[in-house]
Each structure stands twice: as C-alpha cells, then as structure tokens.
Amino acid sequence: MRTTLWALEGLEHLLLGRGQRVARRNAWAAVLEDRRRARARSEAERLLGSAAAPPKSHATIPGRPPGRPPARPRPPA
C-alpha cells in the first residue's frame, strides 16, 4: 500500500507543479474536514432529536393505564 502511495506521489511530483500539488492536498484536506463535520452534525442532530422526543408510552390514550399497549382488533370470524 505504501509503495503504491509513494509511486503516486512521485508521479504527481513529475506531472504537477508545486502549487498544484499544494492546492490538491489542501482541497483533499477540506473534503475530509467537511466529512468529519457532517458526521458530527448528524450525530448531534440524532442526539438532540432523541432527547427532545417525548417518551413513547400509551398513557396519552384516554382510559388506558400507562405502559399498557392498545388492544389488538379481533379478526373477523
């Protein structure tokens, strides 16, 4: 793997000028940073969404005790 990387860097050195190599590396670093921020943002949204959501219980159904699921309808006979 490292040999391939060194070969690619050598080829890059031959084909591109110094400014283009720096620009390419800076662009790749920016892409990786954007991906890291996107992962962090989605994780934060997931945590905030789960914290803001009310607990799932059946206590909101009038006449039902908390924690008891609604009765299933009976199949037609």
Backbone as CSV, one residue per row, in Angstrom:
resi,resn,N_x,N_y,N_z,CA_x,CA_y,CA_z,C_x,C_y,C_z
1,MET,0.829,-1.192,0.000,0.000,0.000,0.000,0.873,1.256,0.000
2,ARG,1.890,1.270,0.874,2.764,2.445,0.936,3.536,2.628,-0.368
3,THR,3.955,1.519,-0.963,4.700,1.608,-2.217,3.849,2.263,-3.294
4,THR,2.570,1.891,-3.329,1.649,2.490,-4.297,1.497,3.982,-4.027
5,LEU,1.382,4.334,-2.759,1.249,5.748,-2.394,2.487,6.532,-2.807
6,TRP,3.660,5.961,-2.539,4.899,6.643,-2.925,4.983,6.794,-4.439
7,ALA,4.570,5.761,-5.159,4.604,5.830,-6.623,3.669,6.923,-7.128
8,LEU,2.483,6.999,-6.538,1.529,8.036,-6.957,2.041,9.432,-6.623
9,GLU,2.656,9.571,-5.459,3.210,10.877,-5.093,4.363,11.257,-6.021
10,GLY,5.173,10.274,-6.408,6.256,10.547,-7.350,5.722,10.974,-8.702
11,LEU,4.689,10.296,-9.163,4.058,10.654,-10.433,3.439,12.045,-10.352
12,GLU,2.805,12.324,-9.229,2.225,13.650,-9.016,3.321,14.721,-9.061
13,HIS,4.454,14.415,-8.472,5.573,15.357,-8.446,6.067,15.657,-9.861
14,LEU,6.113,14.624,-10.703,6.579,14.818,-12.076,5.576,15.590,-12.927
15,LEU,4.295,15.299,-12.744,3.273,15.865,-13.621,2.791,17.247,-13.198
16,LEU,2.743,17.490,-11.916,2.164,18.743,-11.430,3.243,19.647,-10.848
17,GLY,3.009,20.919,-10.972,3.902,21.875,-10.331,3.630,21.918,-8.836
18,ARG,4.516,22.565,-8.099,4.381,22.617,-6.635,3.054,23.244,-6.210
19,GLY,2.651,24.319,-6.866,1.407,24.997,-6.491,0.189,24.110,-6.674
20,GLN,0.166,23.333,-7.742,-0.973,22.442,-7.971,-1.011,21.322,-6.942
21,ARG,0.163,20.820,-6.564,0.199,19.753,-5.551,-0.325,20.257,-4.218
22,VAL,0.099,21.456,-3.850,-0.363,22.040,-2.585,-1.868,22.272,-2.642
23,ALA,-2.350,22.788,-3.758,-3.786,23.043,-3.902,-4.579,21.742,-3.826
24,ARG,-4.078,20.692,-4.464,-4.774,19.401,-4.438,-4.825,18.834,-3.020
25,ARG,-3.709,18.931,-2.313,-3.680,18.419,-0.929,-4.579,19.251,-0.022
26,ASN,-4.582,20.564,-0.218,-5.469,21.417,0.579,-6.933,21.090,0.299
27,ALA,-7.253,20.852,-0.966,-8.636,20.514,-1.318,-9.037,19.193,-0.676
28,TRP,-8.145,18.215,-0.689,-8.466,16.916,-0.093,-8.633,17.056,1.418
29,ALA,-7.781,17.855,2.047,-7.917,18.092,3.488,-9.264,18.747,3.793
30,ALA,-9.707,19.661,2.932,-11.009,20.311,3.127,-12.148,19.312,2.974
31,VAL,-12.030,18.399,2.017,-13.061,17.367,1.832,-13.154,16.493,3.078
32,LEU,-12.015,16.063,3.594,-12.014,15.218,4.794,-12.597,15.963,5.995
33,GLU,-12.274,17.246,6.124,-12.815,18.046,7.229,-14.325,18.222,7.090
34,ASP,-14.809,18.432,5.872,-16.255,18.539,5.646,-16.961,17.243,6.028
35,ARG,-16.373,16.114,5.676,-16.967,14.822,6.042,-17.012,14.647,7.550
36,ARG,-15.921,15.056,8.232,-15.887,14.945,9.691,-16.971,15.815,10.319
37,ARG,-17.113,17.050,9.818,-18.149,17.945,10.351,-19.547,17.412,10.076
38,ALA,-19.753,16.821,8.908,-21.070,16.266,8.578,-21.409,15.111,9.512
39,ARG,-20.427,14.256,9.808,-20.678,13.154,10.753,-21.008,13.696,12.134
40,ALA,-20.259,14.699,12.578,-20.510,15.290,13.896,-21.884,15.949,13.940
41,ARG,-22.266,16.641,12.861,-23.570,17.305,12.816,-24.705,16.288,12.851
42,SER,-24.586,15.216,12.082,-25.669,14.228,12.070,-25.772,13.523,13.419
43,GLU,-24.637,13.284,14.067,-24.660,12.676,15.398,-25.324,13.619,16.403
44,ALA,-24.998,14.916,16.329,-25.612,15.887,17.238,-27.114,15.990,16.991
45,GLU,-27.529,15.991,15.724,-28.963,16.039,15.413,-29.676,14.800,15.940
46,ARG,-29.028,13.650,15.815,-29.634,12.412,16.307,-29.792,12.464,17.829
47,LEU,-28.749,12.928,18.514,-28.825,13.014,19.973,-29.864,14.033,20.423
48,LEU,-29.897,15.194,19.766,-30.881,16.215,20.133,-32.297,15.754,19.816
49,GLY,-32.463,15.061,18.707,-33.785,14.551,18.340,-34.294,13.523,19.323
50,SER,-33.405,12.646,19.784,-33.846,11.627,20.733,-34.100,12.237,22.111
51,ALA,-33.365,13.300,22.455,-33.576,13.947,23.752,-34.851,14.785,23.748
52,ALA,-35.202,15.364,22.600,-36.371,16.232,22.527,-37.665,15.450,22.334
53,ALA,-37.573,14.236,21.827,-38.782,13.442,21.577,-39.383,12.987,22.904
54,PRO,-40.702,13.067,23.028,-41.325,12.587,24.263,-41.175,11.074,24.360
55,PRO,-41.153,10.555,25.566,-41.036,9.105,25.710,-42.249,8.410,25.105
56,LYS,-42.007,7.273,24.511,-43.097,6.544,23.871,-43.835,5.733,24.935
57,SER,-45.026,6.154,25.237,-45.864,5.397,26.162,-47.296,5.497,25.672
58,HIS,-48.116,4.661,26.174,-49.511,4.632,25.757,-50.391,5.394,26.750
59,ALA,-49.759,6.176,27.618,-50.506,6.923,28.620,-51.313,8.053,27.999
60,THR,-51.031,8.425,26.775,-51.756,9.526,26.159,-53.125,9.089,25.648
61,ILE,-53.387,7.796,25.587,-54.690,7.307,25.150,-55.640,7.393,26.342
62,PRO,-56.738,8.132,26.207,-57.651,8.273,27.345,-58.209,6.912,27.778
63,GLY,-58.259,6.716,29.083,-58.832,5.493,29.629,-57.871,4.319,29.672
64,ARG,-56.652,4.488,29.257,-55.666,3.403,29.282,-54.650,3.678,30.384
65,PRO,-54.311,2.675,31.148,-53.255,2.871,32.141,-51.897,3.017,31.442
66,PRO,-50.961,3.727,32.040,-49.653,3.909,31.408,-48.941,2.575,31.203
67,GLY,-48.238,2.470,30.081,-47.438,1.290,29.826,-48.187,0.121,29.223
68,ARG,-49.480,0.218,29.097,-50.243,-0.896,28.533,-50.538,-0.594,27.069
69,PRO,-50.151,-1.493,26.168,-50.403,-1.229,24.749,-51.882,-1.334,24.424
70,PRO,-52.324,-0.672,23.376,-53.731,-0.774,22.991,-54.075,-2.202,22.566
71,ALA,-55.322,-2.562,22.771,-55.769,-3.912,22.416,-55.776,-4.074,20.907
72,ARG,-55.413,-5.258,20.452,-55.450,-5.549,19.021,-56.883,-5.844,18.605
73,PRO,-57.261,-5.403,17.424,-58.611,-5.736,16.957,-58.712,-7.236,16.687
74,ARG,-59.858,-7.784,16.967,-60.062,-9.222,16.754,-60.319,-9.491,15.281
75,PRO,-59.784,-10.593,14.770,-60.037,-10.918,13.365,-61.493,-11.305,13.161
76,PRO,-62.030,-11.023,11.980,-63.427,-11.391,11.720,-63.601,-12.914,11.743
77,ALA,-64.724,-13.336,12.285,-64.979,-14.782,12.403,-65.648,-15.341,11.173
